[in-house]
Amino acid sequence: MPVFVVQQHDARRMHYDVRLEVDGVLKSWAVPRGPSLDPVVKRLAVPTDDHAMEYATYEGVHEGARYGSGAVIVWDAGDYQNQTRDKDRKLVKPALAIERGHFRFALQGVKLTGSWAFTRTGRDGDWLLVKVRDEAADPSLDLTVAEPRSILSGLTIEEMAATAGSA
């Protein structure tokens, strides 16, 4: 199964980079407020550069790096399953779904589970990330607050940033 990763990145502004493996690269969207478990909440998702698969496990502090300065932690990761279907109910390949502007998928992560969808809004190339109504939806829980630590290092984004000065 293809992988996904959500990296919290404290660059010019704090955001969460949601990355999904598609055709050997990590297709990426910056989600300023992070994923919401509430299906009513639509989160802005700004497409960013594709990243190499090796970046899926990156944690550290960028200084003047290509991907923006600041601390990065792996907030969540796991596998995902494509759920995008056409009008005839046939599965649409992820790259084509993204090209068409709607990509639905199910996450099996440490923190995030259930179905989600990216939808292009048509305005300036921005997208929305929305939780699909399913058993994993929980409008009362904000995982970005309840579960702030990296699934790899156990550090918060602030603790990771502090490592830059101690190296």
PAKOL-840409 format. One record per residue: x, y, z of N, C-alpha, C in turn; residue in one letter. Coordinates in steps of 0.001 Angstrom, whole numbers, padded with zeros to 6 digits, always signed. Layout:
! PAKOL-840409
XYZXYZXYZA
...
//
This chain:
! PAKOL-840409
+000839-001197+000000+000000+000000+000000+000878+001252+000000M
+000413+002307-000648+001173+003554-000638+001150+004184+000762P
+002129+005034+001010+002272+005653+002329+001788+007097+002307V
+001500+007586+003512+001253+009003+003708+002061+009446+004916F
+002312+010746+004980+002958+011338+006154+002367+012731+006342V
+002223+013116+007601+001849+014485+007945+002982+015033+008798V
+003657+016050+008262+004774+016665+008965+004349+018052+009442Q
+004532+018299+010722+004304+019640+011243+005568+020432+010957Q
+005407+021638+010401+006546+022438+009962+006363+023868+010462H
+007305+024312+011262+007289+025677+011774+008187+026522+010886D
+007646+026940+009751+008388+027761+008795+007989+029224+009032A
+007761+029988+007962+007292+031365+008150+006024+031361+008991R
+005187+030363+008756+003985+030137+009559+003906+028653+009874R
+003394+028354+011049+003195+026950+011430+002155+026336+010500M
+002442+025122+010024+001479+024413+009187+001764+022918+009241H
+000891+022163+008634+001038+020709+008540+001136+020368+007062Y
+002205+019661+006676+002359+019212+005296+001788+017808+005190D
+000705+017670+004423+000088+016373+004197+000652+015839+002890V
+001297+014662+002965+001988+014107+001800+001479+012688+001533R
+001149+012426+000280+000644+011124-000138+001519+010578-001262L
+001932+009337-001125+002740+008705-002162+001904+008505-003418E
+002382+009088-004520+001727+008946-005822+002822+008799-006866V
+002843+007681-007552+003806+007443-008634+005256+007688-008198D
+005606+007220-007005+006984+007248-006554+007464+008537-005913G
+006571+009525-005756+006923+010765-005060+005858+011068-004013V
+006154+012017-003148+005181+012463-002156+004495+013723-002676L
+003239+013586-003124+002429+014743-003497+002098+015458-002208K
+002225+016783-002192+002180+017509-000928+001267+018727-000962S
+000595+018927+000168-000241+020095+000400+000095+020654+001778W
+000247+021975+001893+000423+022631+003188-000961+022980+003725A
-001259+022491+004921-002557+022713+005558-002293+023573+006798V
-002561+024890+006717-002183+025790+007802-002694+025394+009188P
-003914+024955+009306-004473+024645+010627-004453+023158+010945R
-003925+022364+010043-003855+020921+010270-005164+020226+009969G
-005127+018892+009896-006335+018122+009597-007365+018234+010725P
-008635+018287+010350-009731+018311+011317-010519+017018+011213S
-010928+016484+012343-011754+015268+012360-013237+015581+012179L
-013574+016862+012054-014959+017295+011897-015305+017404+010402D
-016232+016582+009903-016582+016622+008482-017166+017954+008011P
-017604+018793+008916-018147+020102+008551-017036+021111+008267V
-015862+020877+008843-014740+021808+008726-013960+021554+007440V
-013792+022610+006664-013017+022538+005428-011709+023277+005662K
-010601+022565+005540-009286+023166+005764-008638+023558+004438R
-008128+024788+004374-007356+025223+003224-006156+024298+003069L
-005865+023897+001825-004718+023039+001522-004044+023606+000269A
-002830+024087+000449-002099+024729-000644-001085+023734-001205V
-001183+023406-002504-000209+022460-003074+001212+023009-002969P
+002144+022109-002660+003561+022468-002607+004314+021521-003528T
+005618+021693-003604+006446+020843-004458+006332+019375-004044D
+006428+018497-005051+006564+017074-004754+007861+016873-003978D
+007863+015888-003095+009051+015558-002316+009464+014119-002603H
+010755+013846-002475+011269+012485-002645+010732+011609-001516A
+010580+010326-001780+010056+009387-000796+010886+009388+000489M
+012181+009626+000375+013050+009627+001545+012649+010694+002559E
+011964+011723+002092+011575+012824+002969+010467+012415+003954Y
+009838+011294+003729+008720+010851+004578+009119+010642+006030A
+010382+010398+006301+010829+010178+007677+011699+011324+008199T
+011750+012434+007462+012607+013550+007880+012048+014259+009116Y
+012908+014444+010087+012672+015323+011224+013949+016102+011456E
+013819+017341+011865+014993+018144+012142+014664+019613+012025G
+015712+020404+011834+015548+021853+011706+016230+022298+010420V
+015434+022806+009477+015976+023371+008234+016490+024770+008522H
+017651+025081+007985+018158+026451+008078+018443+026925+006663E
+017555+027767+006148+017724+028282+004795+017614+027198+003745G
+016893+026148+004057+016792+025005+003155+015799+025258+002030A
+015864+024410+001040+014976+024497-000114+013505+024461+000296R
+013181+023701+001320+011784+023535+001716+011367+024488+002824Y
+012126+025512+003090+011768+026493+004096+012440+026230+005424G
+012894+027293+006056+013557+027170+007345+012560+026756+008412S
+013104+026201+009506+012263+025881+010651+012249+024406+010986G
+011689+024116+012156+011624+022754+012679+010558+021934+011952A
+010828+020635+011836+009906+019686+011199+009838+018432+012065V
+008602+017967+012355+008423+016667+012998+007451+015833+012175I
+007580+014520+012303+006609+013610+011674+005460+013473+012663V
+004395+014215+012403+003245+014252+013294+002403+012974+013171W
+002309+012438+011967+001596+011176+011747+002096+010549+010457D
+001889+009249+010333+002275+008523+009117+001590+007169+009120A
+001573+006562+007956+001000+005231+007810+000763+004930+006347G
-000212+004089+006097-000595+003718+004735-001901+004404+004368D
-002146+004475+003064-003454+004964+002633-003954+004118+001477Y
-005258+004170+001305-005900+003454+000207-006704+004451-000615Q
-006472+004453-001917-007227+005302-002833-008693+004873-002839N
-009608+005823-002739-011049+005543-002802-011748+006347-003899Q
-010988+007006-004759-011582+007860-005785-012180+007016-006894T
-013441+007278-007186-014144+006525-008230-014762+007478-009247R
-014888+006985-010482-015522+007787-011520-017037+007554-011499D
-017743+008129-012466-019214+008018-012482-019690+006585-012685K
-018832+005732-013233-019169+004319-013414-018710+003457-012240D
-018282+004116-011171-017825+003457-009933-016503+002714-010096R
-015750+003031-011162-014426+002439-011360-013383+003283-010626K
-012401+002593-010042-011337+003273-009313-010521+004152-010262L
-010273+005385-009858-009474+006334-010627-008078+006384-010006V
-007049+006296-010807-005672+006353-010296-005443+007693-009586K
-004641+007664-008507-004411+008892-007739-003925+010079-008579P
-002977+009867-009480-002457+010986-010282-003571+011611-011122A
-004438+010797-011691-005546+011308-012486-006570+012008-011595L
-006830+011448-010425-007763+012076-009484-007266+013478-009118A
-005973+013607-008844-005394+014907-008491-005486+015855-009685I
-005176+015351-010863-005275+016179-012078-006699+016698-012263E
-007694+015850-011976-009108+016228-012126-009612+017099-010981R
-008869+017136-009857-009227+018049-008782-010008+017463-007628G
-010113+016135-007559-010781+015512-006400-010131+014162-006126H
-009630+014007-004898-008911+012789-004515-009427+012355-003148F
-010069+011201-003121-010589+010634-001873-009741+009420-001490R
-009444+009302-000187-008550+008240+000270-008860+007910+001722F
-008462+006707+002135-008616+006271+003524-007238+006141+004149A
-007058+006768+005298-005793+006731+006013-005817+005657+007096L
-004685+004988+007247-004465+004062+008362-003172+004512+009032Q
-003279+005560+009832-002113+006118+010497-002134+005852+011983G
-001156+006392+012671-001097+006294+014121-002186+007169+014731V
-002369+008378+014201-003355+009329+014714-004572+009459+013816K
-004354+009542+012529-005439+009762+011577-005889+008454+010945L
-007200+008229+010972-007784+007061+010327-009057+007488+009610T
-009559+006603+008793-010804+006888+008088-010575+007603+006772G
-011684+008015+006170-011669+008592+004830-011572+010115+004855S
-010870+010629+003838-010613+012059+003678-010714+012393+002199W
-010807+013680+001872-010809+014090+000467-010126+015438+000308A
-009316+015536-000745-008779+016805-001216-009634+017209-002407F
-010083+018467-002442-010863+018982-003561-010318+020345-003958T
-010004+020498-005251-009516+021793-005749-010689+022770-005781R
-010443+023991-005303-011518+024983-005233-011671+025777-006517T
-010642+025818-007333-010707+026614-008553-010162+028010-008368G
-010036+028447-007114-009497+029781-006837-007995+029664-006594R
-007213+030240-007479-005760+030314-007297-005095+028961-007094D
-005724+027877-007512-005116+026559-007384-005164+025975-005988G
-005873+026631-005063-005979+026092-003712-006933+024905-003670D
-006774+024118-002620-007592+022938-002407-008193+023015-001005W
-009131+022117-000734-009667+021938+000607-009416+020504+001033L
-009103+020316+002310-008995+018988+002900-010184+018837+003834L
-010969+017773+003631-012177+017549+004420-012212+016101+004894V
-012592+015919+006151-012816+014577+006713-014169+014096+006222K
-014202+012875+005708-015457+012261+005257-016212+011750+006484V
-017524+011845+006455-018337+011306+007559-018191+009790+007597R
-017572+009304+008669-017421+007867+008878-017200+007631+010365D
-016902+006407+010745-016744+006067+012160-015549+006770+012816E
-014594+007254+012033-013420+007935+012586-013640+009445+012764A
-014744+009971+012238-015032+011399+012400-015340+011689+013868A
-014811+012810+014377-015044+013189+015769-014949+014706+015903D
-016071+015411+015737-016051+016872+015808-015564+017432+017144P
-015593+016638+018191-015203+017140+019519-013701+017030+019790S
-012945+016401+018897-011524+016157+019150-010652+016908+018150L
-009737+017736+018669-008733+018401+017842-007404+017686+018091D
-007040+016787+017189-005813+016006+017366-004551+016850+017346L
-004575+017996+016661-003376+018831+016630-003060+019380+018019T
-004078+019512+018866-003889+019960+020251-003693+018754+021179V
-004533+017736+021014-004508+016573+021915-003276+015703+021727A
-002733+015652+020507-001595+014783+020187-000504+015586+019470E
+000203+016465+020195+001167+017353+019529+002525+016731+019230P
+002791+015527+019701+004141+014966+019604+004368+014168+018322R
+005630+014141+017913+006072+013331+016782+005839+011850+017080S
+005429+011116+016059+005282+009666+016231+006636+008959+016136I
+007674+009658+015680+009006+009061+015572+009888+009381+016775L
+010064+010665+017062+010986+011082+018125+010295+011316+019461S
+008991+011526+019435+008268+011866+020660+008368+013335+021029G
+009068+014135+020203+009250+015556+020484+008082+016391+019968L
+007835+017525+020629+006921+018523+020084+007703+019364+019087T
+006994+020178+018313+007671+021046+017345+008587+022035+018071I
+008181+022504+019256+009003+023436+020036+010274+022751+020536E
+010145+021510+020979+011318+020762+021437+012284+020484+020296E
+011743+020184+019117+012604+019979+017941+013332+021263+017593M
+012638+022400+017635+013271+023683+017326+014411+023972+018303A
+014223+023588+019548+015246+023828+020568+016515+023016+020315A
+016396+021918+019574+017582+021093+019287+018555+021813+018372T
+018078+022810+017616+018950+023551+016696+020029+024315+017463A
+019674+024844+018601+020629+025598+019393+021567+024731+020214G
+021206+023451+020390+022030+022571+021225+022982+021704+020426S
+022977+021865+019097+023844+021018+018265+025233+021581+018165A
//
